[in-house]
Amino acid sequence: MLTRRMLGLGLLVTVISSAYAEMPAHDTVKGGKDHPLLTRFPGARLVGYDVKQFDEATLLAGKRTFVAGKWGFDKTLRLEGKHTRIAYNYPKDRSALEVMRNYQAALEKAGMKSVFACVKETCGEDFGDVFIERVSNNFIQDEAAFAEPFNYGRNANRYLLASGTRSDGTAVNVAVYVVDPVQDKNGGIYLDIVEGKPMEGGKVAANLNAADMARGIATDGKVAIYGVYFDTGKADIKPESAKTLAEMAAMLKQSPKLKVFVVGHTDNQGAVAQNLALSQRRAESVVGALAGTYKIDVARLSPKGVAAYAPLASNRAEAGRQQNRRVELVEQ
């Protein structure tokens, strides 16, 4: 018998009430696999899987509420990084409480801390409807069969969001959503795992042009420039920096009264004294190139090296260190 339910989100979920009451015999997703951080609950079958090497994700960190005429959440986490989504069915002789307690223990053992947890009505009205949407739209390949636990169990749910930091400084956030087996259906598990990681660079050229630099200085009094390259520990400008230097010179020529500090920045790797000296030499190299090759009046340029004293991001991970290694033009 085919049954349908129109949910509060306007999502139409089609389920088959009897033909799919049994557990799938095996994982149903080709290429799907458990996440290295979390083994699966015994007897569970993987029915939905998707991974993006770098993407944005929104994890729920608060109760679902109705405020100012619309539905929302008390708090959400908007994240970027490697995003893995996994859905399982688990046997109907187990409970959501048992499943969640096991995931919670595993996350605590890994050093992760609970950010938000809720059970059934404490999650807010129709909290489970949000996850029906997340497991739909072909995420679960046989949606009519293996998404049905999330529909039937939507009001018998448990949720946990946990956060932690790896030894290399990268953040990890894990959301676990579990529904009870209801009306002789299987149980359901849905995982959102977001691992902080640097985006792979070099895919798109994005060097600032003279107009971009001028706007940055006009708006913020400074502009960060990442297209001036040096070998590690050295202050000699590499040839591939020529295009960026030419744009810097063009901007300065378009604003002949502008005087700037040319500021060299490093990450925090190495001794502070060495990084101060290195950042100063690099700033002087940029001034020398602008004055010598591009004929900018050296009186308009003042080189300064500040090492890692003015970071734009955390130096705990390479993504942040990469952001901190830069040259800035600062209006005098």
C-alpha positions as CSV (number, residue, x, y, z in Angstrom):
1,M,0.0,0.0,0.0
2,L,1.4,3.4,-1.0
3,T,1.1,6.1,1.6
4,R,2.1,9.8,1.5
5,R,2.6,12.6,4.0
6,M,2.9,16.3,3.2
7,L,5.3,17.7,5.8
8,G,5.5,21.2,7.3
9,L,8.4,22.1,5.0
10,G,6.3,21.5,2.0
11,L,8.3,18.3,1.2
12,L,6.4,15.3,-0.2
13,V,7.9,12.0,1.0
14,T,6.6,8.8,-0.5
15,V,7.0,5.6,1.6
16,I,6.0,2.0,1.2
17,S,4.5,0.8,4.4
18,S,5.2,-2.9,4.3
19,A,7.4,-4.1,1.5
20,Y,10.5,-2.5,3.0
21,A,10.1,-3.2,6.7
22,E,13.2,-5.5,6.7
23,M,16.8,-4.3,6.9
24,P,18.7,-4.1,3.6
25,A,20.8,-7.1,3.1
26,H,23.9,-5.0,2.5
27,D,25.1,-1.4,2.0
28,T,23.1,0.2,-0.8
29,V,25.5,2.9,-1.9
30,K,28.2,2.1,-4.4
31,G,31.5,3.7,-3.2
32,G,30.0,4.7,0.2
33,K,32.1,4.0,3.3
34,D,32.2,4.8,7.0
35,H,34.0,7.9,8.1
36,P,37.4,7.2,9.6
37,L,36.4,9.2,12.8
38,L,33.4,7.0,13.5
39,T,32.7,3.3,13.1
40,R,29.1,2.3,12.3
41,F,26.7,1.0,14.9
42,P,26.7,-2.9,14.7
43,G,24.2,-4.2,12.2
44,A,23.6,-0.8,10.5
45,R,23.5,-0.6,6.7
46,L,24.8,2.4,4.8
47,V,22.0,3.8,2.6
48,G,23.1,7.4,1.8
49,Y,26.6,8.9,1.2
50,D,28.1,12.1,-0.2
51,V,31.4,13.8,0.3
52,K,32.7,17.2,-0.9
53,Q,36.4,17.9,-0.5
54,F,35.6,21.6,0.2
55,D,32.2,23.0,0.6
56,E,30.0,25.1,3.0
57,A,27.7,23.5,5.5
58,T,25.2,24.6,8.1
59,L,24.9,22.5,11.3
60,L,22.1,22.9,13.7
61,A,23.3,24.1,17.1
62,G,20.0,25.1,18.8
63,K,16.3,24.4,19.1
64,R,13.9,24.9,16.2
65,T,11.7,27.9,16.9
66,F,9.1,30.1,15.2
67,V,10.1,33.8,15.5
68,A,8.8,36.9,13.6
69,G,6.6,34.8,11.3
70,K,9.1,32.2,10.2
71,W,10.8,29.0,11.3
72,G,14.5,29.0,12.3
73,F,16.9,27.8,14.9
74,D,18.2,29.4,18.1
75,K,21.7,28.9,16.7
76,T,23.5,27.4,13.7
77,L,27.1,26.8,12.8
78,R,28.1,28.0,9.3
79,L,31.2,26.1,8.3
80,E,33.6,25.4,5.5
81,G,35.7,22.4,4.8
82,K,35.5,18.8,3.9
83,H,31.8,17.8,4.2
84,T,30.8,14.2,4.6
85,R,27.1,13.1,4.8
86,I,26.2,9.5,5.7
87,A,22.8,7.8,6.3
88,Y,22.3,4.4,7.8
89,N,19.3,2.1,8.6
90,Y,19.8,0.1,11.8
91,P,17.8,-2.9,13.1
92,K,14.5,-2.4,14.7
93,D,15.4,-4.4,17.8
94,R,17.7,-1.5,18.9
95,S,16.8,1.9,20.2
96,A,17.8,5.5,19.3
97,L,18.9,5.9,22.9
98,E,21.4,3.0,22.6
99,V,22.7,4.2,19.3
100,M,23.1,7.8,20.4
101,R,24.9,6.8,23.7
102,N,27.4,4.8,21.6
103,Y,28.1,7.7,19.3
104,Q,28.4,10.1,22.2
105,A,30.9,7.9,24.0
106,A,32.9,7.5,20.8
107,L,33.0,11.3,20.3
108,E,34.0,12.0,23.9
109,K,36.8,9.4,23.6
110,A,38.1,11.3,20.6
111,G,38.2,14.4,22.7
112,M,35.2,16.2,21.2
113,K,32.9,18.3,23.3
114,S,29.1,18.5,23.1
115,V,27.9,21.8,21.7
116,F,24.1,21.1,21.6
117,A,22.0,18.0,22.4
118,C,18.2,17.5,22.4
119,V,15.6,14.7,22.5
120,K,12.2,14.7,20.9
121,E,10.2,17.8,21.9
122,T,13.2,19.5,23.4
123,C,14.5,19.9,19.9
124,G,11.6,22.1,18.9
125,E,8.5,21.6,16.8
126,D,9.0,19.5,13.6
127,F,12.8,19.3,14.2
128,G,12.7,15.9,12.4
129,D,11.2,17.4,9.2
130,V,14.4,19.2,8.5
131,F,16.3,15.9,8.3
132,I,13.7,14.3,6.1
133,E,14.6,17.0,3.6
134,R,18.3,16.3,4.1
135,V,18.0,12.5,3.3
136,S,15.8,13.2,0.3
137,N,16.4,14.5,-3.2
138,N,18.3,11.3,-4.2
139,F,20.7,11.4,-1.3
140,I,19.3,8.0,-0.3
141,Q,19.2,6.2,-3.6
142,D,16.2,4.0,-2.9
143,E,14.4,6.8,-1.2
144,A,11.0,5.2,-1.0
145,A,12.5,2.2,0.9
146,F,15.4,3.4,3.0
147,A,14.3,7.0,3.8
148,E,11.1,5.8,5.5
149,P,12.6,5.4,9.0
150,F,13.4,9.1,9.0
151,N,9.7,9.8,8.2
152,Y,8.1,7.4,10.6
153,G,10.6,8.2,13.4
154,R,10.7,12.0,12.9
155,N,9.0,12.7,16.3
156,A,11.1,10.1,18.2
157,N,14.5,11.6,17.5
158,R,17.7,12.4,19.2
159,Y,20.4,14.9,18.1
160,L,23.9,15.7,19.1
161,L,26.4,18.3,17.8
162,A,30.0,17.9,19.0
163,S,33.1,19.9,18.2
164,G,36.8,19.3,18.6
165,T,40.3,20.2,17.3
166,R,42.9,17.9,15.8
167,S,46.5,17.9,16.7
168,D,47.3,20.0,13.6
169,G,44.8,22.7,14.8
170,T,42.1,21.9,12.3
171,A,38.5,21.9,13.6
172,V,36.1,19.0,13.3
173,N,32.4,19.2,13.8
174,V,30.1,16.2,13.9
175,A,26.3,16.2,14.0
176,V,24.5,12.9,14.8
177,Y,20.8,12.6,14.2
178,V,19.0,9.3,15.2
179,V,15.4,8.2,15.0
180,D,13.8,5.3,16.8
181,P,12.3,2.3,15.0
182,V,8.6,3.2,14.8
183,Q,5.6,1.2,13.5
184,D,7.8,-1.8,12.8
185,K,10.2,0.2,10.7
186,N,13.9,0.2,11.0
187,G,15.8,3.0,12.8
188,G,17.7,5.7,11.0
189,I,21.0,7.5,11.6
190,Y,22.2,10.6,9.7
191,L,25.7,12.1,10.1
192,D,27.0,15.5,9.1
193,I,30.8,15.7,9.5
194,V,32.7,18.9,8.6
195,E,36.5,18.9,8.8
196,G,38.3,22.2,8.5
197,K,40.8,22.1,5.7
198,P,42.4,24.5,3.4
199,M,40.8,24.9,0.0
200,E,43.0,23.6,-2.8
201,G,44.7,26.6,-4.3
202,G,45.8,27.3,-7.8
203,K,42.4,26.3,-9.3
204,V,41.4,29.9,-10.2
205,A,43.7,32.9,-10.7
206,A,42.5,35.7,-8.3
207,N,45.3,38.2,-8.1
208,L,44.2,41.7,-7.3
209,N,44.4,44.3,-10.0
210,A,45.1,48.0,-9.5
211,A,41.5,49.0,-9.1
212,D,40.9,46.3,-6.4
213,M,44.0,47.5,-4.5
214,A,42.8,51.1,-4.7
215,R,39.3,50.1,-3.4
216,G,40.9,48.2,-0.5
217,I,43.0,51.2,0.6
218,A,40.1,53.6,0.2
219,T,37.8,51.4,2.2
220,D,40.1,49.9,4.9
221,G,43.2,52.0,4.7
222,K,45.2,48.9,3.6
223,V,45.1,46.0,1.2
224,A,46.6,42.5,1.6
225,I,48.4,41.1,-1.4
226,Y,49.2,37.5,-2.0
227,G,50.8,37.6,-5.4
228,V,54.3,38.4,-4.3
229,Y,56.3,35.2,-3.9
230,F,59.4,34.3,-2.0
231,D,61.2,31.0,-1.4
232,T,61.0,29.8,2.2
233,G,63.3,31.8,4.5
234,K,64.5,34.1,1.6
235,A,63.8,37.6,0.6
236,D,64.4,37.4,-3.2
237,I,61.3,38.1,-5.2
238,K,60.4,35.3,-7.5
239,P,59.8,36.0,-11.2
240,E,56.1,34.9,-11.1
241,S,55.5,38.0,-8.9
242,A,55.9,40.4,-11.9
243,K,52.2,40.7,-12.7
244,T,51.2,41.6,-9.1
245,L,54.1,44.1,-8.8
246,A,53.0,45.7,-12.0
247,E,49.4,46.2,-10.7
248,M,50.8,47.6,-7.4
249,A,52.8,50.1,-9.5
250,A,49.8,51.0,-11.7
251,M,47.7,51.7,-8.6
252,L,50.5,54.0,-7.1
253,K,50.8,55.8,-10.4
254,Q,47.1,56.4,-10.6
255,S,47.2,58.0,-7.1
256,P,50.4,60.1,-7.3
257,K,49.9,61.6,-3.8
258,L,49.4,58.3,-2.0
259,K,52.2,57.2,0.3
260,V,52.2,53.7,1.7
261,F,53.9,51.5,4.2
262,V,55.0,48.3,2.5
263,V,54.5,45.8,5.3
264,G,55.9,42.3,5.2
265,H,54.1,39.6,7.2
266,T,55.1,36.0,8.1
267,D,53.5,33.1,9.9
268,N,54.7,32.1,13.3
269,Q,57.0,29.2,12.2
270,G,60.6,29.8,13.4
271,A,62.1,32.3,15.8
272,V,60.5,35.7,16.2
273,A,63.8,37.6,15.7
274,Q,64.5,35.7,12.4
275,N,60.9,36.3,11.2
276,L,61.2,40.0,12.0
277,A,64.4,40.3,10.0
278,L,63.0,38.2,7.2
279,S,59.8,40.2,6.9
280,Q,61.8,43.5,6.9
281,R,64.0,42.3,4.1
282,R,61.0,41.1,2.0
283,A,59.3,44.5,2.5
284,E,62.6,46.2,1.4
285,S,62.7,43.9,-1.7
286,V,59.2,45.0,-2.7
287,V,60.1,48.7,-2.3
288,G,63.3,48.1,-4.3
289,A,61.4,46.5,-7.2
290,L,58.7,49.2,-7.2
291,A,61.3,52.0,-7.2
292,G,63.8,50.3,-9.5
293,T,61.8,48.4,-12.1
294,Y,58.5,50.5,-12.0
295,K,60.0,53.9,-11.2
296,I,57.8,54.7,-8.2
297,D,59.3,57.5,-6.1
298,V,61.0,55.7,-3.2
299,A,60.0,58.6,-0.9
300,R,56.4,57.4,-1.2
301,L,57.3,53.9,0.1
302,S,58.3,52.9,3.6
303,P,59.2,49.2,4.2
304,K,58.2,47.6,7.5
305,G,58.5,44.1,8.7
306,V,56.2,42.8,11.5
307,A,56.7,39.0,11.3
308,A,53.7,37.3,12.9
309,Y,52.5,40.2,15.0
310,A,49.4,40.9,12.9
311,P,47.8,37.6,11.8
312,L,44.6,37.4,9.8
313,A,43.9,33.9,10.9
314,S,45.1,31.2,13.4
315,N,48.7,30.0,12.8
316,R,47.7,26.5,14.2
317,A,46.9,25.1,10.8
318,E,48.5,25.6,7.4
319,A,45.3,27.2,6.0
320,G,45.7,30.1,8.5
321,R,49.5,30.3,8.1
322,Q,49.0,30.6,4.3
323,Q,46.6,33.5,4.9
324,N,49.1,35.2,7.2
325,R,52.1,35.1,4.8
326,R,51.5,38.3,2.8
327,V,52.5,41.8,1.8
328,E,50.3,44.7,2.8
329,L,50.1,48.2,1.4
330,V,49.0,50.5,4.3
331,E,48.1,54.1,3.7
332,Q,50.5,56.5,5.5
